[in-house]
Amino acid sequence: MNPLPQADWSLADWLAHGERQHVKSIDLGLERVAQVRDALGLRMHAPVFTVAGTNGKGSTCAMLEAILLQAGYRVAVYTSPHLVQFEERLRINGNAVKGEQLLPHFAAVEAARGSVGLTYFEFTTLAILRCIAAQTLDAVILEVGLGGRLDAVNVIDTDCAIVTAIDIDHTDFLGYTRESIGHEKAGILRTGRPAIIGDPVPPASVVDHAREIGAELWCFGKDFNYAGDRLQWSWSGRGRRHNSLGYPALRGANQLINASGVLAALEAMRPLLPVTAQAVRNGLAMVELPGRFQVVPGQPTLVLDVAHNPHAAAALSHNLDQMAYFPRTHAVFGAMADKDLPALVAPLLPLVDHWYCCDLPTARAASGEALATLLRGLTVPGARPRSGLGAAGADVATPTGPTGTLARRPAGLPPVTVEACAGPVAALHKALAGADPADRILVFGSFYTVGGVLQQGLSPPGCGAPRLTG
């Protein structure tokens, strides 16, 4: 392909061009992005919500978007990464942008950058931000890619910052403690603007920074909170309450914390974007977000989750344990090599009976065989007795034997098995072949793992097994 930009380039051409501009895939810093932003004359013409955090960012953006749309507002949402198609990263009024809509904005960024070398994320972020700025909107929602302080998204000043759950991840860039990571996340806060801290136990670095710069601090458990039972939940803020709410359509106990942060942000922004109680109810009931504890009905049941760090894996394990009884759980698993892999799989060990570890199409990924070797070498904590099986015999917690199986079962149950596969689709095919109709298949880990399955398409719910189509 001609290295010089062409007027007839497709979206794929521009994305490939973006990958060639910088020697590093990640090079945190705002100087380059700000320089191109200024050359573009880029600014937003609607209130901006910026969302940072280790986990819960995508769910928070989706719920905020759904409620604002139900309130009748025109909304743009930028999130990353995507699962299947790049266009998923930008939604305008609830619909993914069409690739051709982005082409003039890539061309404009290319013309404005001159000799400035941008990373792929910086290049694509600037093009998407320019596309957003060209729309007639009432609200803009921006999800931080990595960290916050030095992330390309932070080149846009926010009107309301939301910081979700903070945990250990991306340590090479953000540091090895929650305090150092919190300091990076807190970089999205702005003086005099609402700072919604959704983490129930936030690092002191976040709260301290908010106070130092004079942000309008809203803390979970102090300025807003929730309570609920098995049927409904309620939320209270500084001056408003929402009672007898239905649970969000997004599954998982952690979603109430995310929803609470969303409602706090809406209360803080009420002078600019008033929202009715009915819009809140409708938005929470209708919100959708693929790959976040997404349960696909059928036989066997399929669960998709992009849990890719220990904190998210712990939430996934809790959510799986709250589901109905399944005789066996089969896990399709792929992850990046730079993750804390032992801590990532640890919460799932008591629940998974058969592991199918897969290669992923990126140099950052651990190979399926490397993941399988890791799992074969781990000792497994005692398993909870399966429903209807009782607790016959003592649980076993010993390393793997020569057969490559993990020993951790109540007496009478077969050991866990581990297998390496060529990719997510191949792993899912093997899981389907080995699963009974009453079993459960979990696909989790990287966005590449879940996206690799979704890319092939799934048969419609209610037609038996969640078979791949095409």
C-alpha positions as CSV (number, residue, x, y, z in Angstrom):
1,M,0.0,0.0,0.0
2,N,1.3,3.5,-0.8
3,P,2.6,5.0,2.4
4,L,1.3,8.5,1.5
5,P,-2.3,9.1,2.4
6,Q,-4.7,8.8,-0.5
7,A,-8.1,10.4,-1.0
8,D,-9.7,7.0,-1.6
9,W,-8.4,5.3,1.5
10,S,-10.8,3.1,3.4
11,L,-11.1,2.9,7.2
12,A,-8.9,-0.1,7.2
13,D,-6.2,1.8,5.3
14,W,-6.3,4.7,7.8
15,L,-6.1,2.3,10.8
16,A,-3.1,0.5,9.2
17,H,-1.6,3.9,8.6
18,G,-2.1,4.8,12.3
19,E,-0.3,1.7,13.4
20,R,2.9,2.8,11.5
21,Q,3.3,6.3,12.8
22,H,5.0,5.6,16.1
23,V,7.7,3.2,17.2
24,K,5.8,2.4,20.4
25,S,2.3,1.0,20.7
26,I,1.9,2.9,24.0
27,D,3.7,6.2,24.7
28,L,1.8,8.1,27.5
29,G,1.9,11.8,27.4
30,L,-0.3,14.7,26.3
31,E,2.2,17.0,24.6
32,R,1.9,15.4,21.1
33,V,-1.9,15.1,21.3
34,A,-2.4,18.6,22.6
35,Q,-0.3,20.0,19.8
36,V,-2.4,18.3,17.1
37,R,-5.6,19.2,19.0
38,D,-4.6,22.9,18.8
39,A,-3.8,22.6,15.2
40,L,-7.2,21.1,14.6
41,G,-8.9,23.8,16.7
42,L,-10.6,20.9,18.4
43,R,-13.1,21.6,21.2
44,M,-16.4,20.2,22.5
45,H,-19.6,22.1,22.3
46,A,-21.6,20.0,24.8
47,P,-21.0,19.0,28.5
48,V,-18.4,16.2,28.8
49,F,-18.4,13.3,31.1
50,T,-15.0,11.5,31.4
51,V,-14.8,8.1,32.9
52,A,-11.6,6.5,34.3
53,G,-11.0,3.4,36.5
54,T,-9.6,-0.1,36.4
55,N,-13.0,-1.9,36.0
56,G,-16.5,-0.7,35.4
57,K,-15.7,2.0,32.9
58,G,-17.6,0.5,30.0
59,S,-20.7,-0.3,32.1
60,T,-20.7,3.2,33.5
61,C,-20.5,4.7,30.1
62,A,-23.3,2.5,28.8
63,M,-25.7,3.2,31.7
64,L,-25.0,7.0,31.5
65,E,-25.7,6.9,27.8
66,A,-28.9,4.9,28.1
67,I,-30.4,7.2,30.7
68,L,-29.5,10.4,28.8
69,L,-30.9,8.9,25.6
70,Q,-34.1,8.0,27.5
71,A,-34.2,11.6,28.7
72,G,-34.3,12.8,25.1
73,Y,-30.7,14.1,24.8
74,R,-28.4,13.7,21.8
75,V,-25.4,11.8,23.1
76,A,-22.0,10.6,21.8
77,V,-20.0,7.9,23.5
78,Y,-16.3,7.0,22.9
79,T,-15.1,3.8,24.4
80,S,-12.2,1.4,23.8
81,P,-11.2,-1.2,22.9
82,H,-13.7,-2.6,20.5
83,L,-14.9,-6.3,20.5
84,V,-15.4,-6.9,16.8
85,Q,-15.4,-3.8,14.6
86,F,-13.5,-0.5,15.1
87,E,-16.7,1.5,14.6
88,E,-18.0,0.2,17.9
89,R,-15.7,2.7,19.6
90,L,-18.0,5.6,18.7
91,R,-21.7,5.6,19.3
92,I,-23.8,8.6,18.3
93,N,-27.4,8.6,19.6
94,G,-27.1,4.9,20.4
95,N,-25.8,3.7,17.1
96,A,-22.2,2.8,16.1
97,V,-20.7,5.3,13.7
98,K,-20.3,4.2,10.1
99,G,-16.8,3.8,8.9
100,E,-17.2,6.4,6.1
101,Q,-18.2,9.0,8.6
102,L,-14.7,8.8,10.1
103,L,-12.7,9.1,6.9
104,P,-12.6,13.0,6.7
105,H,-11.6,13.2,10.3
106,F,-8.7,10.8,9.9
107,A,-7.6,12.9,6.9
108,A,-7.9,16.1,9.0
109,V,-5.8,14.7,11.8
110,E,-3.2,13.5,9.3
111,A,-2.9,17.0,7.8
112,A,-2.7,18.7,11.2
113,R,-0.1,16.4,12.7
114,G,2.7,17.4,10.4
115,S,5.8,15.7,11.7
116,V,4.3,14.8,15.0
117,G,4.4,11.0,15.6
118,L,1.2,9.7,17.2
119,T,0.5,6.3,18.5
120,Y,-2.4,4.3,17.1
121,F,-4.6,5.1,20.1
122,E,-3.7,8.8,19.9
123,F,-4.3,9.0,16.1
124,T,-7.6,7.2,16.3
125,T,-8.7,9.1,19.4
126,L,-8.1,12.5,17.8
127,A,-10.1,11.4,14.7
128,I,-13.0,10.2,16.8
129,L,-12.9,13.4,19.0
130,R,-13.1,15.5,15.8
131,C,-16.0,13.5,14.6
132,I,-17.8,14.0,17.9
133,A,-17.1,17.8,17.8
134,A,-18.7,18.0,14.4
135,Q,-22.0,16.6,15.7
136,T,-24.9,18.5,17.2
137,L,-25.0,17.0,20.7
138,D,-26.3,17.6,24.2
139,A,-23.7,15.4,26.0
140,V,-20.4,13.7,25.3
141,I,-19.2,10.6,27.2
142,L,-15.4,9.8,27.0
143,E,-13.9,6.6,28.4
144,V,-10.2,6.8,29.3
145,G,-8.1,4.2,27.5
146,L,-5.3,3.7,30.0
147,G,-4.7,5.5,33.3
148,G,-6.1,9.0,33.0
149,R,-3.5,11.8,33.6
150,L,-1.5,11.1,30.5
151,D,-4.2,9.4,28.4
152,A,-5.1,11.0,25.0
153,V,-8.7,11.4,26.1
154,N,-7.6,13.7,28.9
155,V,-6.6,16.3,26.3
156,I,-10.3,17.3,26.5
157,D,-11.3,19.1,29.7
158,T,-14.2,17.3,31.4
159,D,-17.3,18.9,33.0
160,C,-17.8,15.8,35.2
161,A,-15.2,13.2,36.0
162,I,-16.2,9.7,37.1
163,V,-13.6,7.4,38.7
164,T,-14.8,3.8,38.9
165,A,-13.2,0.8,40.8
166,I,-9.4,1.0,41.1
167,D,-7.2,-2.0,41.3
168,I,-3.8,-3.3,40.1
169,D,-3.4,-3.4,36.4
170,H,-1.1,-2.0,33.7
171,T,1.6,-1.7,36.3
172,D,4.4,-1.0,33.8
173,F,2.7,2.3,33.0
174,L,0.7,3.2,36.1
175,G,2.8,1.8,39.0
176,Y,2.5,-1.2,41.3
177,T,0.2,0.1,44.1
178,R,-3.4,1.3,44.2
179,E,-2.1,4.7,45.4
180,S,0.1,5.2,42.4
181,I,-2.6,4.0,40.0
182,G,-5.2,6.2,41.8
183,H,-2.9,9.2,41.2
184,E,-3.0,8.5,37.5
185,K,-6.7,8.0,37.4
186,A,-7.3,11.3,39.4
187,G,-5.6,13.2,36.6
188,I,-8.9,13.5,34.8
189,L,-10.4,15.7,37.6
190,R,-10.8,19.4,37.1
191,T,-10.9,22.4,39.4
192,G,-14.5,23.3,40.3
193,R,-16.0,20.4,38.4
194,P,-17.8,17.4,39.9
195,A,-15.5,14.4,40.7
196,I,-17.6,11.3,41.2
197,I,-15.5,8.7,43.1
198,G,-17.4,5.4,42.7
199,D,-14.8,3.1,44.3
200,P,-16.2,2.3,47.8
201,V,-12.6,2.3,49.3
202,P,-10.7,4.8,47.0
203,P,-7.0,5.3,47.3
204,A,-6.1,8.3,49.3
205,S,-4.3,9.7,46.3
206,V,-7.6,10.2,44.5
207,V,-9.4,12.0,47.3
208,D,-6.3,14.1,48.1
209,H,-5.8,15.2,44.5
210,A,-9.5,16.2,44.3
211,R,-9.1,18.4,47.4
212,E,-5.8,19.8,46.3
213,I,-7.2,21.1,43.0
214,G,-10.6,22.1,44.4
215,A,-12.7,19.6,42.5
216,E,-16.3,19.1,43.7
217,L,-15.8,15.8,45.4
218,W,-18.6,13.2,45.6
219,C,-17.6,10.0,47.4
220,F,-19.5,6.7,47.5
221,G,-20.8,6.0,51.0
222,K,-20.7,9.6,52.0
223,D,-22.3,11.7,49.2
224,F,-24.3,8.9,47.6
225,N,-25.1,5.3,48.4
226,Y,-27.5,2.5,47.5
227,A,-29.5,-0.2,49.3
228,G,-31.4,-3.1,47.9
229,D,-33.1,-6.5,48.4
230,R,-33.7,-9.4,46.0
231,L,-36.4,-7.5,44.1
232,Q,-35.4,-3.8,43.9
233,W,-32.9,-1.2,45.0
234,S,-32.9,2.4,45.9
235,W,-30.3,5.2,45.6
236,S,-29.8,8.4,47.6
237,G,-27.6,11.4,46.9
238,R,-27.1,14.8,48.3
239,G,-30.5,16.1,47.4
240,R,-32.3,13.4,45.5
241,R,-33.5,9.9,46.0
242,H,-34.6,7.1,43.6
243,N,-36.7,4.4,45.3
244,S,-38.0,1.0,44.1
245,L,-35.7,0.8,41.1
246,G,-35.5,-2.3,39.0
247,Y,-32.1,-3.8,38.7
248,P,-29.9,-2.7,35.8
249,A,-30.2,-4.9,32.7
250,L,-26.4,-5.4,32.9
251,R,-25.9,-8.5,35.1
252,G,-23.7,-8.7,38.1
253,A,-23.7,-7.5,41.7
254,N,-21.0,-4.9,40.9
255,Q,-23.3,-3.1,38.5
256,L,-25.1,-1.4,41.4
257,I,-21.9,0.3,42.4
258,N,-21.5,1.4,38.8
259,A,-25.1,2.6,38.5
260,S,-24.7,4.5,41.8
261,G,-21.8,6.5,40.3
262,V,-23.9,7.2,37.2
263,L,-26.8,8.6,39.3
264,A,-24.4,10.7,41.3
265,A,-23.0,12.2,38.1
266,L,-26.5,12.9,36.8
267,E,-27.4,14.7,40.1
268,A,-24.2,16.7,39.9
269,M,-24.9,17.7,36.3
270,R,-28.6,18.3,36.9
271,P,-28.4,22.1,36.3
272,L,-27.2,21.4,32.7
273,L,-28.8,18.0,32.0
274,P,-32.0,17.4,34.1
275,V,-33.2,13.8,34.0
276,T,-36.5,12.5,35.1
277,A,-37.0,9.5,37.3
278,Q,-38.7,7.6,34.5
279,A,-35.7,8.2,32.2
280,V,-33.5,6.6,35.0
281,R,-35.8,3.6,35.2
282,N,-36.0,3.2,31.4
283,G,-32.3,3.6,30.9
284,L,-31.3,1.1,33.5
285,A,-33.8,-1.4,32.2
286,M,-32.8,-1.1,28.5
287,V,-29.0,-0.7,28.8
288,E,-26.9,-3.2,26.7
289,L,-23.2,-3.9,26.7
290,P,-21.8,-7.0,25.0
291,G,-19.1,-9.0,26.8
292,R,-19.9,-7.8,30.3
293,F,-21.2,-10.9,32.1
294,Q,-23.3,-11.4,29.0
295,V,-25.4,-14.6,29.3
296,V,-26.5,-16.2,26.0
297,P,-29.4,-18.5,26.5
298,G,-29.3,-22.0,25.0
299,Q,-28.0,-25.4,25.6
300,P,-25.4,-25.2,27.0
301,T,-25.6,-21.7,28.5
302,L,-22.8,-19.4,27.2
303,V,-21.3,-16.6,29.4
304,L,-19.1,-13.9,27.9
305,D,-17.0,-11.6,30.0
306,V,-14.0,-9.4,29.3
307,A,-12.6,-9.8,32.8
308,H,-8.9,-9.4,32.2
309,N,-7.4,-8.5,35.6
310,P,-7.6,-10.1,39.1
311,H,-10.2,-7.6,40.4
312,A,-12.6,-8.2,37.4
313,A,-12.0,-12.0,37.7
314,A,-13.0,-11.9,41.3
315,A,-16.3,-10.1,40.4
316,L,-16.8,-12.6,37.6
317,S,-16.3,-15.6,39.9
318,H,-18.9,-14.1,42.4
319,N,-21.4,-13.6,39.6
320,L,-20.9,-17.1,38.2
321,D,-21.4,-18.5,41.7
322,Q,-24.7,-16.7,42.0
323,M,-26.1,-18.3,38.9
324,A,-28.3,-21.4,38.8
325,Y,-26.8,-24.9,39.2
326,F,-24.7,-26.3,36.3
327,P,-23.2,-29.7,36.4
328,R,-19.9,-28.6,34.8
329,T,-18.3,-25.3,33.7
330,H,-16.1,-25.2,30.6
331,A,-13.8,-22.1,30.3
332,V,-12.4,-20.6,27.0
333,F,-9.6,-18.4,28.2
334,G,-7.1,-16.1,26.5
335,A,-5.2,-13.2,28.0
336,M,-2.3,-10.8,27.6
337,A,1.2,-12.0,28.8
338,D,1.8,-8.8,30.8
339,K,-1.1,-9.5,33.2
340,D,-0.8,-11.1,36.6
341,L,-2.0,-14.4,35.2
342,P,-1.9,-16.5,38.4
343,A,-4.0,-13.9,40.2
344,L,-6.3,-13.6,37.2
345,V,-7.2,-17.3,37.1
346,A,-7.2,-17.9,40.9
347,P,-10.8,-16.8,41.5
348,L,-12.1,-19.1,38.8
349,L,-10.2,-22.2,39.8
350,P,-12.9,-23.6,42.2
351,L,-15.6,-23.1,39.5
352,V,-14.1,-24.4,36.3
353,D,-14.0,-28.1,35.3
354,H,-12.4,-27.9,31.9
355,W,-10.0,-25.2,30.6
356,Y,-9.5,-24.5,26.9
357,C,-6.6,-22.0,26.7
358,C,-6.3,-20.2,23.4
359,D,-3.9,-18.2,21.3
360,L,-4.8,-14.6,20.4
361,P,-4.0,-12.6,17.4
362,T,-1.7,-10.0,19.0
363,A,2.0,-10.1,20.0
364,R,1.1,-9.0,23.6
365,A,-0.9,-12.2,24.2
366,A,0.3,-15.3,26.1
367,S,0.1,-18.4,24.0
368,G,-2.5,-21.0,24.6
369,E,0.2,-23.4,25.6
370,A,1.7,-21.0,28.0
371,L,-1.6,-20.4,29.7
372,A,-2.2,-24.2,29.8
373,T,1.2,-24.8,31.4
374,L,0.4,-22.2,34.0
375,L,-2.9,-23.8,34.9
376,R,-1.4,-27.3,35.0
377,G,1.2,-26.1,37.4
378,L,-1.2,-24.4,39.9
379,T,-2.5,-26.0,43.0
380,V,-6.3,-25.5,43.3
381,P,-8.1,-24.6,46.4
382,G,-10.7,-26.9,47.8
383,A,-13.9,-26.8,45.7
384,R,-17.3,-26.1,47.1
385,P,-19.5,-29.2,47.0
386,R,-21.6,-29.3,43.9
387,S,-25.4,-29.1,44.4
388,G,-26.8,-32.5,44.9
389,L,-23.4,-34.2,45.1
390,G,-22.7,-33.7,48.8
391,A,-19.3,-33.4,50.3
392,A,-18.2,-37.0,50.2
393,G,-14.5,-37.2,51.1
394,A,-12.0,-34.4,51.7
395,D,-11.2,-31.8,49.1
396,V,-7.8,-32.2,47.4
397,A,-5.3,-29.4,46.8
398,T,-2.3,-30.8,45.1
399,P,-0.2,-29.9,42.0
400,T,-0.8,-31.5,38.6
401,G,0.1,-35.0,37.9
402,P,1.8,-36.4,34.7
403,T,-1.5,-36.5,32.9
404,G,-1.7,-32.7,32.8
405,T,-4.8,-32.6,35.0
406,L,-5.5,-30.5,38.1
407,A,-6.4,-32.4,41.2
408,R,-9.0,-30.5,43.2
409,R,-12.3,-32.3,43.6
410,P,-14.5,-33.8,46.3
411,A,-14.0,-37.6,46.1
412,G,-15.7,-39.2,43.2
413,L,-15.5,-36.3,40.8
414,P,-13.1,-36.3,37.9
415,P,-10.1,-33.9,37.9
416,V,-10.0,-30.6,36.1
417,T,-8.6,-30.8,32.5
418,V,-6.6,-28.3,30.6
419,E,-6.1,-28.0,26.9
420,A,-4.3,-25.5,24.6
421,C,-6.2,-24.4,21.4
422,A,-5.3,-22.4,18.3
423,G,-7.8,-19.6,19.0
424,P,-11.0,-18.6,20.6
425,V,-13.2,-20.1,18.0
426,A,-11.3,-23.4,18.0
427,A,-11.5,-23.4,21.8
428,L,-15.2,-22.8,21.8
429,H,-15.8,-25.6,19.3
430,K,-13.9,-28.0,21.6
431,A,-15.9,-26.7,24.6
432,L,-19.1,-27.3,22.8
433,A,-18.0,-30.8,21.7
434,G,-17.3,-31.7,25.3
435,A,-20.2,-30.0,27.0
436,D,-23.6,-31.5,27.9
437,P,-26.7,-29.5,27.3
438,A,-27.1,-28.7,31.0
439,D,-23.5,-27.4,31.3
440,R,-22.1,-23.9,31.2
441,I,-19.4,-22.5,28.9
442,L,-17.5,-19.4,30.0
443,V,-15.6,-17.3,27.5
444,F,-13.4,-14.7,29.3
445,G,-10.1,-12.9,29.5
446,S,-9.0,-10.4,26.9
447,F,-11.3,-8.4,24.6
448,Y,-9.7,-10.5,21.8
449,T,-11.0,-13.7,23.4
450,V,-14.6,-12.5,23.7
451,G,-14.4,-10.6,20.4
452,G,-13.0,-13.6,18.6
453,V,-16.1,-15.5,19.5
454,L,-18.5,-12.7,18.8
455,Q,-16.9,-12.0,15.4
456,Q,-18.1,-15.4,14.2
457,G,-21.6,-14.7,15.2
458,L,-23.8,-16.8,17.5
459,S,-27.0,-18.6,16.7
460,P,-30.1,-16.8,18.0
461,P,-31.3,-17.5,21.5
462,G,-33.7,-20.4,22.0
463,C,-32.4,-22.5,19.1
464,G,-30.6,-25.0,21.2
465,A,-26.8,-24.9,21.6
466,P,-25.1,-21.4,21.2
467,R,-23.4,-22.7,18.0
468,L,-21.2,-20.5,15.9
469,T,-22.7,-19.4,12.7
470,G,-20.8,-19.0,9.4
